[in-house]
Amino acid sequence: MTALSSGSRARAEARPDRPSVIELRLTAFAAHRRAGFPLGPLSLFAGPSGSGKSSALRAYEALARLGGGAELDEVFPDPVACVPERARPDAQRRRGFRIGCTADGPEGPVRLDVAVQAEPELRIVGERLTAGGLILLETALRDPSRRSVQAAWHTAGSSPVTRAPLPDDRLGTPLLPLRVAGKTDGQRQVLAAAEQMVVALRSVFACDPLPRSMRTAVPLGAGRLLRGCGNLAEVLWRTRSECGRRHGLLVDAVRAGCAGPVHDLLAERQTGGTGGIAGADGTVQALLDRGDGLRTPLGRLGDGELRYLALSLVLLTGPGVLEVDAAGEVPAALQTLTVLADGFDRDLDVRQREGLVRLAARMCERGHIRLVGTVSDASWAAGVGGVTVVDLEP
């Protein structure tokens, strides 16, 4: 066994156990060119309308879905919209975009870069996975008439690389465990880096609470919160009894962000239209218990109160409650949930947004959750510790 120097030991000990994305690269994507954005546990993209905040989150979500094995046309239903506006086609009338990220973890920083052709047909034309300056996987489109790319991955055995075709409609990195034997040190390095990247990307919950969908009774179902949070009442029906401590923290958060007294937050099964609450048999309605016998349906709350409530619930729960495609083969203790919140401060007043970002900072500090959001202006968050502001001012 090779002994580590004191400096090497320190670097190894500093590596996080939970893989996470620490940089987003938009080499050529929508409004972005040659852009690289550092990401901390809590990152806020700030800038005026049209500065590319939402497209940055869209690129992150796309990488996450590709990392989970989704096909390219599912991830990019309108790929031409991702091509930089002034990008000119080449001699074969091809145009496309490039995105990538860096994931840190037990293997150290691992980089993934992807080149996508949007026109004349959608396909991945290049992918590169690197670590420590070493190319572990590289793909390239050699024959446009075939629906495959030529892949080469690091072997470090009797031959330095192994070559084989991979499909051009999905990312190669999550396919490596099915193709790489893991017999040589080089192959094991490839598998470890690929696993780190996939684990860092997959546990993502893109969230944009829609107040209008949270105001009505909903039927009971799987109890996992959806992207628009329209089934919030159903989730409360489940979580209130499952974890009293987290529910208490949620009530405290709601108390700080909603007008009037808040004694509890609950969901009630509805059997008919009573008390101004419309609901069919078997549906549940979320309410605020005011502590004096009055229960206020969420339908009476303002948009800001509802978004504040929903985002607080997201931050205080986890993959078991949220509709997340987590890596089931990896223990939860080694995964980090990343919440993507476009319009993080939308409809919130000063008190609500400051309370919400402080709650996010506390939760992200623990390491099991990260948040990447967009705001029009982040000056109000400058004094909150742990916030990384990515300024997209032109």
For each residue, the residues with C-beta under 8 A, 3 or more apart:
1:
2:
3:
4: 8 9 12
5: 8 9
6: 9 10
7: 10 11
8: 4 5 11 12
9: 4 5 6 12 13
10: 6 7 13 14
11: 7 8 14 15 108
12: 4 8 9 15
13: 9 10
14: 10 11
15: 11 12 104 105 106 107 108
16: 19 20 104 105 106 367
17: 105 106 333 334
18: 105 333 334 335 336 367 368
19: 16 103 104 105 106 196 197 199 200 334 335 336
20: 16 41 103 104 105 200 336 338 370
21: 24 39 60 101 102 103 200 201 338 370
22: 38 39 40 102 103 104 109
23: 36 37 38 39 101 102
24: 21 36 37 39 56 59 60 99 100 101
25: 35 36 37 99 100 101 102 113
26: 29 30 32 33 35 36 37 52 55 56 59 98 99
27: 33 34 35 98 99 100 113
28: 32 33 34 83 84 87 96 97 98
29: 26 32 55 59 82 84 97 98 99
30: 26 52 55 58 59 81 82 83 84 97
31: 50 51 52 55 84 85
32: 26 28 29 35 52 55 56 84
33: 26 27 28 84
34: 27 28
35: 25 26 27 32 52
36: 23 24 25 26
37: 23 24 25 26 43 45 56 390
38: 22 23 43 388 390
39: 21 22 23 24 43 370 372 388 390
40: 22 43 386 387 388
41: 20 364 365 367 370 371 386 388
42: 357 360 361 364 370 371 386 387 388
43: 37 38 39 40 370 371 372 373 387 388 389 390
44: 344 357 372 373 374 375 378 381 387 388 389 390
45: 37 53 56 57 372 373 374 375 390 392
46: 53 374 375 376 377 378 389 390 391 392 393
47: 51 52 53 376 391 392 393 394
48: 51 376 393 394
49: 376
50: 31
51: 31 47 48 392 393 394
52: 26 30 31 32 35 47 55 56 392
53: 45 46 47 56 57 342 374 375 392
54: 57 58 342 374
55: 26 29 30 31 32 52 58 59 82
56: 24 26 32 37 45 52 53 59 60 374 390 392
57: 45 53 54 60 61 206 340 342 372 374
58: 30 54 55 61 62 82
59: 24 26 29 30 55 56 62 63 82 99
60: 21 24 56 57 63 64 101 204 340 372
61: 57 58 64 65 204 206 340
62: 58 59 65 66 75 76 99
63: 59 60 66 67 99 100 101 112 114 201
64: 60 61 67 68 201 202 204 338
65: 61 62 68 70 74 75
66: 62 63 69 70 72 75 114 170 171 174 201
67: 63 64 171 173 174 197 198 200 201 202
68: 64 65 174 198 201 202 325
69: 66 170 171 174 175
70: 65 66 74 75 170
71: 74 75 169 170
72: 66 75 76 116 122 123 124 168 169 170
73: 76 77 122 169
74: 65 70 71 77
75: 62 65 66 70 71 72
76: 62 72 73 79 82 116 118 122
77: 73 74
78: 81 82
79: 76 82 83 97 116 118 119 122
80: 83 95 118 119
81: 30 78
82: 29 30 55 58 59 76 78 79 97 116 118
83: 28 30 79 80 87 95 96 97 118 119
84: 28 29 30 31 32 33 87 97
85: 31
86:
87: 28 83 84 95 96 97
88: 95
89: 92 93 94 95 119
90: 93 94 95
91:
92: 89 144
93: 89 90 119 120
94: 89 90 117 119 120
95: 80 83 87 88 89 90 117 118 119
96: 28 83 87 115 116 117 118 119 125
97: 28 29 30 79 82 83 84 87 115 116 118
98: 26 27 28 29 113 114 115 116
99: 24 25 26 27 29 59 62 63 113 114 116
100: 24 25 27 63 111 112 113 114
101: 21 23 24 25 60 63 111 112 201
102: 21 22 23 25 109 110 111 112
103: 19 20 21 22 109 110 112 196 197 200 201
104: 15 16 19 20 22 108 109 110 200
105: 15 16 17 18 19 20 108 110 196 199 200
106: 15 16 17 19 192 196
107: 15 110 131 189 192 193 196
108: 11 15 104 105 131 132
109: 22 102 103 104 131
110: 102 103 104 105 107 129 130 131 193 196 197
111: 100 101 102 128 129 130 131
112: 63 100 101 102 103 127 128 129 173 197
113: 25 27 98 99 100 126 127 128 130
114: 63 66 98 99 100 124 126 127 171
115: 96 97 98 124 125 126 127
116: 72 76 79 82 96 97 98 99 122 123 124 125
117: 94 95 96 121 122 123 124 125 141
118: 76 79 80 82 83 95 96 97 122
119: 79 80 83 89 93 94 95 96
120: 93 94
121: 117
122: 72 73 76 79 116 117 118 169
123: 72 116 117 141 147 168 169
124: 72 114 115 116 117 127 139 149 168 169 170 171 172
125: 96 115 116 117 140 141 149 168
126: 113 114 115 138 139 140 141 149
127: 112 113 114 115 124 137 138 139 149 151 171 172 173
128: 111 112 113 135 137 138 139
129: 110 111 112 135 136 137 138 173 190 193 194 197
130: 110 111 113 133 134 135 136
131: 107 108 109 110 111 134 136 189 193
132: 108
133: 130
134: 130 131 154 189
135: 128 129 130 138 154
136: 129 130 131 153 154 189 190 193 194
137: 127 128 129 151 152 153 154 172 173 176 190 194
138: 126 127 128 129 135 151 152 153
139: 124 126 127 128 149 150 151 152 166 172
140: 125 126 149 150
141: 117 123 125 126 144 149 150 168
142: 149 150
143: 146
144: 92 141
145:
146: 143 165
147: 123 167 168 169
148: 165 166 167 168
149: 124 125 126 127 139 140 141 142 165 166 167 168 172
150: 139 140 141 142 163 165
151: 127 137 138 139 163 164 165 166 172
152: 137 138 139 161 162 163
153: 136 137 138 161 162 176 179 180 187 190
154: 134 135 136 137 160 161 186 187 189 190
155: 159 160 161 162 184 186 187
156: 160 184 185 186 187 189
157: 183 184 186 187
158:
159: 155 162
160: 154 155 156 186
161: 152 153 154 155
162: 152 153 155 159 180
163: 150 151 152
164: 151 179
165: 146 148 149 150 151
166: 139 148 149 151 172 175 179
167: 147 148 149 170 175
168: 72 123 124 125 141 147 148 149
169: 71 72 73 122 123 124 147
170: 66 69 70 71 72 124 167 174 175
171: 66 67 69 114 124 127 174 175
172: 124 127 137 139 149 151 166 175 176
173: 67 112 127 129 137 176 194 197 198
174: 66 67 68 69 170 171 177 194 198
175: 69 166 167 170 171 172 178 179
176: 137 153 172 173 179 180 190 191 194
177: 174 180 191 194 195
178: 175
179: 153 164 166 175 176
180: 153 162 176 177 187 190 191 194
181: 187
182: 187 188 191
183: 157 187
184: 155 156 157 187 188
185: 156 188 189
186: 154 155 156 157 160 189 190
187: 153 154 155 156 157 180 181 182 183 184 190 191
188: 182 184 185 191 192
189: 107 131 134 136 154 156 185 186 192 193
190: 129 136 137 153 154 176 180 186 187 193 194
191: 176 177 180 182 187 188 194 195
192: 106 107 188 189 195 196
193: 107 110 129 131 136 189 190 196 197
194: 129 136 137 173 174 176 177 180 190 191 197 198
195: 177 191 192 198 199 330
196: 19 103 105 106 107 110 192 193 199 200
197: 19 67 103 110 112 129 173 193 194 200 201
198: 67 68 173 174 194 195 201 202 327
199: 19 105 195 196 202 203 327 330 334 335
200: 19 20 21 67 103 104 105 196 197 336
201: 21 63 64 66 67 68 101 103 197 198 204
202: 64 67 68 198 199 325 326 327
203: 199 319 324 325 326 327 335 336 337 338
204: 60 61 64 201 324 325 337 338 339 340
205: 227 314 319 322 323 324 337 338 339 340
206: 57 61 227 340 342
207: 227 229 310 311 314 339 340 341
208: 227 228 341 342 343
209: 214 228 229 232 306 307 310 311
210: 213 214 228 229 230
211: 214 215 302 303 306 307 347
212: 215
213: 210 216 228 229 230
214: 209 210 211 229 230 232 233 286 298 306 310
215: 211 212 297 298 299 306
216: 213 278 279 285 299
217: 233 270 277 278 279 280 283 284 285
218: 221 230 231 233 234 283 284
219: 234 282 283 284
220: 223 234 237 282 283 284
221: 218 231 234
222:
223: 220 234 235 237 238 239 321
224: 235 321 322 323
225: 229 231 232 235 313 314 317 321 322 323
226: 229 230 231 323
227: 205 206 207 208 323
228: 208 209 210 213
229: 207 209 210 213 214 225 226 232 310 313 314
230: 210 213 214 218 226
231: 218 221 225 226 234 235
232: 209 214 225 229 235 236 286 298 309 310 313
233: 214 217 218 236 237 267 284 285 286 298
234: 218 219 220 221 223 231 237 238 267 284
235: 223 224 225 231 232 238 239 313 317 321
236: 232 233 239 240 265 266 267 284 286 313
237: 220 223 233 234 240 267 269 284
238: 223 234 235 241 242 321
239: 223 235 236 242 243 246 247 313 317 321
240: 236 237 247 265 266 267
241: 238
242: 238 239
243: 239 246 247
244: 247 248
245: 248 249
246: 239 243 249 250 316 317
247: 239 240 243 244 250 251 265
248: 244 245 251 252
249: 245 246 252 253 316
250: 246 247 253 254 265 312 313 316
251: 247 248 254 255 262 263 264 265
252: 248 249 255 256
253: 249 250 256 257 308 312 316 355 359
254: 250 251 257 258 262 265 288 308 309 312
255: 251 252 258 261 262
256: 252 253 351 355
257: 253 254 305 308 309 312 351 352 355 356
258: 254 255 262 288 301 305 308 309
259: 302 305
260: 288 290 296
261: 255 290 291 292
262: 251 254 255 258 265 288 289 290 291
263: 251 289 290 291
264: 251 288 289 291
265: 236 240 247 250 251 254 262 286 287 288 289 309
266: 236 240 286 287 289
267: 233 234 236 237 240 284 285 286 287
268: 284 285 287 295
269: 237 282 283 284
270: 217 274 277 278 279 280 281 283 284 285
271: 274 279 281
272: 279 281
273: 276 277 278 279
274: 270 271 277
275: 295 297
276: 273 297
277: 217 270 273 274 285 297 299
278: 216 217 270 273
279: 216 217 270 271 272 273 283 284 285
280: 217 270 283
281: 270 271 272
282: 219 220 269
283: 217 218 219 220 269 270 279 280
284: 217 218 219 220 233 234 236 237 267 268 269 270 279
285: 216 217 233 267 268 270 277 279 297 298
286: 214 232 233 236 265 266 267 297 298
287: 265 266 267 268 295 296 297 298
288: 254 258 260 262 264 265 295 296 298 301
289: 262 263 264 265 266 295
290: 260 261 262 263 293 294 295 296
291: 261 262 263 264
292: 261
293: 290
294: 290
295: 268 275 287 288 289 290
296: 260 287 288 290 300 301
297: 215 275 276 277 285 286 287 300
298: 214 215 232 233 285 286 287 288 301 306 309
299: 215 216 277
300: 296 297
301: 258 288 296 298 305 306 309
302: 211 259 305 306 347
303: 211 306 307 347
304: 307 308 347 348 349 352
305: 257 258 259 301 302 308 309 352
306: 209 211 214 215 298 301 302 303 309 310
307: 209 211 303 304 310 311 346 347 348
308: 253 254 257 258 304 305 311 312 348 352 355 356
309: 232 254 257 258 265 298 301 305 306 312 313
310: 207 209 214 229 232 306 307 313 314
311: 207 209 307 308 314 315 341 344 356
312: 250 253 254 257 308 309 315 316 356 359
313: 225 229 232 235 236 239 250 309 310 316 317
314: 205 207 225 229 310 311 317 322 339 341
315: 311 312 339 359 360 363 369 371
316: 246 249 250 253 312 313 359 363
317: 225 235 239 246 313 314 320 321 322
318: 321 322 332 337 368 369
319: 203 205 322 324 326 332 335 337
320: 317
321: 223 224 225 235 238 239 317 318
322: 205 224 225 314 317 318 319 337
323: 205 224 225 226 227
324: 203 204 205 319 337
325: 68 202 203 204
326: 202 203 319 330 332 335 337
327: 198 199 202 203 330 335
328:
329:
330: 195 199 326 327 334 335
331: 334 335
332: 318 319 326 335
333: 17 18
334: 17 18 19 199 330 331
335: 18 19 199 203 319 326 327 330 331 332
336: 18 19 20 200 203 367 368 369 370
337: 203 204 205 318 319 322 324 326 368 369 370
338: 20 21 64 203 204 205 369 370 371 372
339: 204 205 207 314 315 369 370 371 372 373
340: 57 60 61 204 205 206 207 372 373
341: 207 208 311 314 344 371 372 373 374
342: 53 54 57 206 208 373 374
343: 208 346 373 374 375
344: 44 311 341 353 356 357 371 373 374 375
345: 348 353 356 373 375 376
346: 307 343
347: 211 302 303 304 307
348: 304 307 308 345 352 353 356
349: 304 352 353
350: 353 354 380
351: 256 257 354 355
352: 257 304 305 308 348 349 355 356
353: 344 345 348 349 350 356 357 380 381
354: 350 351 357 358 380 381 384
355: 253 256 257 308 351 352 358 359
356: 257 308 311 312 344 345 348 352 353 359 360
357: 42 44 344 353 354 360 361 380 381 384 387
358: 354 355 361 362 384
359: 253 312 315 316 355 356 362 363
360: 42 315 356 357 363 364 371
361: 42 357 358 364 365 384 385 386 387
362: 358 359 365 366
363: 315 316 359 360 366 369 371
364: 41 42 360 361 367 369 370 371 386
365: 41 361 362 386
366: 362 363 369
367: 16 18 41 336 364
368: 18 318 336 337
369: 315 318 336 337 338 339 363 364 366
370: 20 21 39 41 42 43 336 337 338 339 364
371: 41 42 43 315 338 339 341 344 360 363 364
372: 39 43 44 45 57 60 338 339 340 341
373: 43 44 45 339 340 341 342 343 344 345
374: 44 45 46 53 54 56 57 341 342 343 344
375: 44 45 46 53 343 344 345 378 381
376: 46 47 48 49 345
377: 46 380
378: 44 46 375 381 382 387 389 391
379: 382
380: 350 353 354 357 377
381: 44 353 354 357 375 378 384 387 389
382: 378 379 387 389
383:
384: 354 357 358 361 381 387
385: 361
386: 40 41 42 361 364 365
387: 40 42 43 44 357 361 378 381 382 384
388: 38 39 40 41 42 43 44
389: 43 44 46 378 381 382
390: 37 38 39 43 44 45 46 56
391: 46 47 378
392: 45 46 47 51 52 53 56
393: 46 47 48 51
394: 47 48 51
